């Protein structure tokens, strides 16, 4: 632990923060400090607990334990309002602006001191002055819908400054910016720290973190795994602490015996929800009896890739073959019938119907065919038998097959989904973050099932951000960065740093040992 | 002290039933206060309403007549609501269903068509009319994600003017707001038609439409429970993403639901013109399509319960007609709706009092 400055200059001191969600310890005794005039980067994989910690700080969540001190004084933040009043401002990844209002109107929105009749001339001048002071190039009269994403972000920052924020939290601010805009943003951030304000900078991008921050705190599985002075560390060192070294669990498995190609992804291009390219000419093939792990920082196209091969998202160009059947841009039923199983990342939002019974959930992919249905009618007796059998075989702990699936614990819900997907003896399996949020026992169960399927001859496409999981299960690891496979690495503990650097978008000559 | 509203993890089945009963009692109580304020003795008024609606065979038959369009339209609403598609335009679909039946009875089929053929074609026309009217918000929802609440409601007013054009214009009998009377072959058989062999039925106007409604209710019940369509409806209603993931064509299902929903509301209109008014005329429906929403909701979207609730609401309409002022059933309906929605919210959330000074709860 590095304590670079004395307690008097601490702008923020979070001590022993614990935040628990049902089944997940999102923050486990986290300490975090921020000096006055400092830019402190918060680094970590998705689900490491960064957002939870910041939501505690911005008053959205109340921690189960822990204390927060601002400038040496203990504070209790019950609501976002409290946090704003205490001088904490957060710029979220998704902007919260009213498109039809002007910049100045958005900035003063919610400020009770603004009178009912607005003097626009004065207001625009006031906002313009603040913008100028911090080098934010923005026209107070412009409407939000006319602005680029980078400009909208400046409005958000301006809003926080107007509200008197002394501590500014930026959640992945560069994810949506062009390189020029990033340079602009960094200039603004330096202006702000020069005037005594402090910045918490959340990011995945190691280059940027090293460039802008004074210190870096790395979170991993809800705990602080490192706190370092940026000038005293390297990219390779950060990559290592970010992905972790300790082995949580390693499954025993025999050498894979891959057969013929089952899933073939050929030069696929696809867009994300915002209409931007998510997959660029991506090609990958998976053979029967092997697990191919996809490593990558969230948002580099892995979820889109999983959606595309399961008929949940259309491709712009390219071809996807499953066992020789062309499933490109075909309805999901085609890939289901061709033998694809899908274990989605979002278990309640996509993988199950929470208010329906376990029984209704396990038949989701099998109800259309005999013996569960004859013609248009369902065979209720057969369905009950089918569900009872699956619950038993996959060891789903549920009071009854009539229980609503949302009442199951995370691990049992995942077992229910596995039961539905794997019982159909699929030829290929897509598994996205299959153990996210699960405890050790449930994780072990999921891993064993997947290896069993591999040994049976299924081709497994595994997406995970947990390198331990990837190393443990995969026979090959492909790293995805900005919609492309940038490298393939054998699942070898000695290659972790290489994987980390590939994930961070820094191509390295293969097998060069990166110094720690 | 602070009020805290939190979501209940599980809503027990008995609780939703209890909520509805409590809501109705509360509504009658609130309605009673308003009656008393208007100078009426609420106990006497309610007694009178009950007596008129439920006590002798004529009133029971009248109640059946009023319950029939409510039943059919509610079943229509139920189909859409089960998929969480908020079709609140049953009134418009009902009107267009009546229009379709009228087209058949007066203009498409000759007067001497046999009764079964005539009625069967009218049923089909009523269903298609209402169904197509319902399909408009359905298609807009499925392809453009247009809010179906607004489109279905607005189309109701379009339907009113559509019908008015015909009954004041090309179909008008002598320039009044009504068409000529249907030929007898286009009338639903009524109980009083059998007064010759069974004198007991003399003066009773209940007609075949109610039986049609009961039949549809049982068919829907079976379909919801044990058909692939019922399963898909349930799945889409709970989680459209999971349904898509399971390979269900959601667009097609949305349009199908609106078609059936509108079609059943159209049957309500058909049954009303074939069973009661025997012609198309202005404002023959006092808002059955809107009351149907309350009925469906009170019945917890269960087709068999809809039969019972529709009958009770028929009683409310009959009883309310008989006492003055006539706005009372409408007022009580409104209060019931209000109470039911509040109650169902309270079944899903619980209100707790918490001490404000306690910050970190463990």
Interface residues (C-beta under 8 A of the other chain):
Chain A: X62 X63 X64 X65 X76 X78 X310 X311 X312 X331 X332 X333 X336 X342 X344 X346 X349 X350 X351 X352 X353 X354 X355 X356 X360 X363 X364 X365 X367 X368 X373 X376 X377 X378 X380 X404 X407
Chain B: X9 X10 X225 X226 X227 X228 X229 X230 X231 X234 X235 X238 X239 X241 X242 X243 X244 X245 X246 X247 X249 X359 X360 X361 X362
